[in-house]
Structure formats: C-alpha cells, structure tokens
Amino acid sequence: MAGSQGTHLAFACGGEIARIDVVGAVVPEDCTSLEFLVLADGRLEHQLAALRRVLRGSRGVSEPRRLVRQHVSLLALDAHMAGAGLRETAELILGPGDWPGDGEHRKSQVRRLIESGAALLERGAAAVFR
C-alpha cells in the first residue's frame, strides 16, 4: 500500500493488522523474501514483540514446523515446475529412499507437497503470515 507515510505492507495477524514499512525499495508484485531490521534502541522490545506476533501468526500450529513445511512445499513445486518428475523431486526434497515407498507413501508425500506449494503460490506471499 502506498500512502502519505511511504509504502508498507499490511496484513491480518493474530486478530490485529500488522504493518511492515518498505524502506528504499518498491514492493514487488510477485513473491519476495522479507528481511527485518531490528534496532537495539528504546524501541527494541516493541520491535521484538511485533516480530513475534508476525512469526507466530494466528494458527495453533508450531510456527517453525509450519514455515519449514511451507518452504519444503515451495521447493517441491519449484523442482516440479522446472521439469523434475515425482521421483526426482522426492530425492531432491526428501533425500534418497525407496521409490515409490511402502504403500507409495513417498510418491503421495511428494504429490501433497507440490499441491501445497501450488496453493501457497496461488494465495500469494501473505499466505505465509496466515
């Protein structure tokens, strides 16, 4: 959002509206990585509390587990979109193992990861914070 106070991103976070100011750059229209600058001054506690709210999100799922799953899903989608087959994607993402696995569990797991990555991509970068 562009406003009188500069450009910022606003999104729902734990029942509140979170705001991230964009400094010295234009917000890209596609996916992007966020980098946080935390200053060790009188605002430190406020900044850390805000970051905890953003990282915690509004879900009951353990945040690190959720972020790792999202990351792995996007990696699986990237490999798939680059032309890797399911087996090759499984080896890249999950490491070596029996193919397709007992009850085809590895094959199913890779399919679910690709579908999850596609859903994240469709919802956009803000989906990571939900």
CYANA upper distance limits for C-alpha pairs under 8 A (distance plus 0.5 A):
  1 MET  CA      7 THR  CA      6.12
  1 MET  CA      8 HIS  CA      5.90
  1 MET  CA      9 LEU  CA      6.46
  1 MET  CA     10 ALA  CA      7.86
  2 ALA  CA      6 GLY  CA      6.35
  2 ALA  CA      7 THR  CA      4.83
  2 ALA  CA      8 HIS  CA      7.00
  3 GLY  CA      7 THR  CA      6.63
  6 GLY  CA     21 ASP  CA      8.07
  6 GLY  CA     22 VAL  CA      8.09
  7 THR  CA     21 ASP  CA      6.72
  7 THR  CA     22 VAL  CA      6.01
  7 THR  CA     23 VAL  CA      8.16
  7 THR  CA     26 VAL  CA      8.25
  7 THR  CA     27 VAL  CA      8.29
  8 HIS  CA     19 ARG  CA      7.02
  8 HIS  CA     20 ILE  CA      5.91
  8 HIS  CA     21 ASP  CA      4.71
  8 HIS  CA     22 VAL  CA      5.62
  9 LEU  CA     19 ARG  CA      6.07
  9 LEU  CA     20 ILE  CA      5.60
  9 LEU  CA     21 ASP  CA      6.93
  9 LEU  CA     22 VAL  CA      7.85
 10 ALA  CA     17 ILE  CA      7.00
 10 ALA  CA     18 ALA  CA      6.05
 10 ALA  CA     19 ARG  CA      5.00
 10 ALA  CA     20 ILE  CA      7.03
 11 PHE  CA     17 ILE  CA      6.07
 11 PHE  CA     18 ALA  CA      5.91
 11 PHE  CA     19 ARG  CA      7.22
 11 PHE  CA    126 ALA  CA      7.59
 12 ALA  CA     16 GLU  CA      6.22
 12 ALA  CA     17 ILE  CA      5.17
 12 ALA  CA     18 ALA  CA      6.59
 12 ALA  CA    130 ARG  CA      7.99
 13 CYS  CA     17 ILE  CA      6.33
 13 CYS  CA     18 ALA  CA      6.39
 13 CYS  CA     53 ARG  CA      7.51
 13 CYS  CA     54 VAL  CA      6.79
 13 CYS  CA     57 GLY  CA      6.08
 13 CYS  CA     58 SER  CA      6.54
 13 CYS  CA    129 PHE  CA      7.42
 13 CYS  CA    130 ARG  CA      7.28
 14 GLY  CA     53 ARG  CA      7.51
 14 GLY  CA     57 GLY  CA      6.04
 14 GLY  CA     58 SER  CA      4.66
 14 GLY  CA     59 ARG  CA      8.43
 15 GLY  CA     58 SER  CA      7.73
 18 ALA  CA     54 VAL  CA      7.82
 22 VAL  CA     26 VAL  CA      7.80
 22 VAL  CA     27 VAL  CA      7.66
 28 PRO  CA     32 THR  CA      7.51
 30 ASP  CA    124 GLY  CA      8.29
 30 ASP  CA    125 ALA  CA      8.39
 31 CYS  CA    124 GLY  CA      7.33
 31 CYS  CA    125 ALA  CA      6.06
 32 THR  CA    125 ALA  CA      7.69
 38 VAL  CA     44 LEU  CA      7.39
 38 VAL  CA     47 GLN  CA      7.06
 38 VAL  CA     48 LEU  CA      8.11
 39 LEU  CA     43 ARG  CA      7.73
 39 LEU  CA     44 LEU  CA      6.58
 40 ALA  CA     44 LEU  CA      5.83
 43 ARG  CA     47 GLN  CA      6.57
 44 LEU  CA     48 LEU  CA      6.61
 45 GLU  CA     49 ALA  CA      6.58
 46 HIS  CA     50 ALA  CA      6.71
 47 GLN  CA     51 LEU  CA      6.72
 48 LEU  CA     52 ARG  CA      6.64
 49 ALA  CA     53 ARG  CA      6.83
 50 ALA  CA     54 VAL  CA      6.82
 51 LEU  CA     55 LEU  CA      6.54
 52 ARG  CA     56 ARG  CA      6.24
 53 ARG  CA     57 GLY  CA      6.51
 54 VAL  CA    129 PHE  CA      7.14
 55 LEU  CA     63 GLU  CA      7.30
 55 LEU  CA    129 PHE  CA      7.66
 56 ARG  CA     63 GLU  CA      6.25
 57 GLY  CA     63 GLU  CA      8.06
 57 GLY  CA    129 PHE  CA      6.30
 57 GLY  CA    130 ARG  CA      6.33
 58 SER  CA    130 ARG  CA      6.81
 59 ARG  CA    130 ARG  CA      7.71
 61 VAL  CA     65 ARG  CA      8.02
 61 VAL  CA     66 ARG  CA      7.09
 62 SER  CA     66 ARG  CA      6.69
 63 GLU  CA     67 LEU  CA      6.54
 64 PRO  CA     68 VAL  CA      6.58
 65 ARG  CA     69 ARG  CA      6.61
 66 ARG  CA     70 GLN  CA      6.63
 67 LEU  CA     71 HIS  CA      6.53
 67 LEU  CA    128 VAL  CA      8.07
 68 VAL  CA     72 VAL  CA      6.58
 69 ARG  CA     73 SER  CA      6.50
 70 GLN  CA     74 LEU  CA      6.72
 70 GLN  CA    116 SER  CA      8.15
 70 GLN  CA    117 GLY  CA      7.41
 70 GLN  CA    120 LEU  CA      8.23
 70 GLN  CA    128 VAL  CA      8.11
 71 HIS  CA     75 LEU  CA      6.73
 72 VAL  CA     76 ALA  CA      6.62
 72 VAL  CA     93 ILE  CA      7.50
 72 VAL  CA    113 LEU  CA      7.74
 73 SER  CA     77 LEU  CA      6.68
 73 SER  CA    113 LEU  CA      5.08
 73 SER  CA    114 ILE  CA      6.32
 73 SER  CA    115 GLU  CA      8.34
 73 SER  CA    116 SER  CA      6.35
 73 SER  CA    117 GLY  CA      4.93
 74 LEU  CA     78 ASP  CA      6.57
 74 LEU  CA    113 LEU  CA      8.30
 74 LEU  CA    114 ILE  CA      7.80
 74 LEU  CA    116 SER  CA      8.33
 74 LEU  CA    117 GLY  CA      5.04
 74 LEU  CA    118 ALA  CA      8.05
 74 LEU  CA    120 LEU  CA      8.23
 74 LEU  CA    121 LEU  CA      8.37
 75 LEU  CA     79 ALA  CA      6.74
 75 LEU  CA     93 ILE  CA      7.72
 75 LEU  CA    117 GLY  CA      8.24
 76 ALA  CA     80 HIS  CA      6.64
 76 ALA  CA     89 THR  CA      6.70
 76 ALA  CA     90 ALA  CA      8.45
 76 ALA  CA     93 ILE  CA      6.94
 76 ALA  CA    110 VAL  CA      7.72
 76 ALA  CA    113 LEU  CA      6.73
 76 ALA  CA    114 ILE  CA      5.91
 76 ALA  CA    117 GLY  CA      7.59
 77 LEU  CA     81 MET  CA      6.48
 77 LEU  CA    113 LEU  CA      7.88
 77 LEU  CA    114 ILE  CA      5.23
 77 LEU  CA    115 GLU  CA      8.17
 77 LEU  CA    117 GLY  CA      5.93
 77 LEU  CA    118 ALA  CA      7.00
 78 ASP  CA     82 ALA  CA      6.58
 79 ALA  CA     83 GLY  CA      7.09
 79 ALA  CA     84 ALA  CA      5.97
 79 ALA  CA     89 THR  CA      6.50
 80 HIS  CA     84 ALA  CA      5.37
 80 HIS  CA     85 GLY  CA      6.91
 80 HIS  CA     86 LEU  CA      7.87
 80 HIS  CA     89 THR  CA      7.13
 80 HIS  CA    114 ILE  CA      7.82
 84 ALA  CA     88 GLU  CA      6.23
 84 ALA  CA     89 THR  CA      6.34
 85 GLY  CA     89 THR  CA      6.52
 86 LEU  CA     90 ALA  CA      6.58
 86 LEU  CA    107 LYS  CA      7.19
 86 LEU  CA    110 VAL  CA      7.08
 86 LEU  CA    111 ARG  CA      7.84
 87 ARG  CA     91 GLU  CA      6.85
 87 ARG  CA     99 TRP  CA      7.45
 87 ARG  CA    100 PRO  CA      8.03
 87 ARG  CA    107 LYS  CA      7.65
 88 GLU  CA     92 LEU  CA      6.70
 89 THR  CA     93 ILE  CA      6.46
 89 THR  CA     94 LEU  CA      8.48
 89 THR  CA    110 VAL  CA      7.67
 90 ALA  CA     94 LEU  CA      5.72
 90 ALA  CA     95 GLY  CA      7.15
 90 ALA  CA     96 PRO  CA      8.21
 90 ALA  CA    106 ARG  CA      7.49
 90 ALA  CA    107 LYS  CA      7.91
 90 ALA  CA    110 VAL  CA      6.42
 91 GLU  CA     95 GLY  CA      4.96
 91 GLU  CA     96 PRO  CA      5.52
 91 GLU  CA     97 GLY  CA      7.70
 92 LEU  CA     96 PRO  CA      8.44
 97 GLY  CA    101 GLY  CA      8.03
 98 ASP  CA    102 ASP  CA      8.49
 98 ASP  CA    106 ARG  CA      8.45
 99 TRP  CA    104 GLU  CA      7.91
 99 TRP  CA    106 ARG  CA      7.35
 99 TRP  CA    107 LYS  CA      7.81
100 PRO  CA    104 GLU  CA      5.17
100 PRO  CA    105 HIS  CA      7.26
100 PRO  CA    106 ARG  CA      6.12
100 PRO  CA    107 LYS  CA      5.78
101 GLY  CA    105 HIS  CA      5.90
101 GLY  CA    106 ARG  CA      5.86
101 GLY  CA    107 LYS  CA      7.63
102 ASP  CA    106 ARG  CA      8.42
104 GLU  CA    108 SER  CA      6.67
105 HIS  CA    109 GLN  CA      6.43
106 ARG  CA    110 VAL  CA      6.67
107 LYS  CA    111 ARG  CA      6.81
108 SER  CA    112 ARG  CA      6.70
109 GLN  CA    113 LEU  CA      6.68
110 VAL  CA    114 ILE  CA      6.68
111 ARG  CA    115 GLU  CA      6.68
112 ARG  CA    116 SER  CA      6.48
113 LEU  CA    117 GLY  CA      6.59
114 ILE  CA    118 ALA  CA      6.64
115 GLU  CA    119 ALA  CA      6.71
116 SER  CA    120 LEU  CA      6.75
117 GLY  CA    121 LEU  CA      6.62
118 ALA  CA    122 GLU  CA      6.61
119 ALA  CA    123 ARG  CA      6.74
120 LEU  CA    124 GLY  CA      6.67
120 LEU  CA    125 ALA  CA      8.09
120 LEU  CA    127 ALA  CA      6.86
120 LEU  CA    128 VAL  CA      8.13
121 LEU  CA    125 ALA  CA      7.86
123 ARG  CA    127 ALA  CA      6.35
125 ALA  CA    129 PHE  CA      8.42
126 ALA  CA    130 ARG  CA      7.46
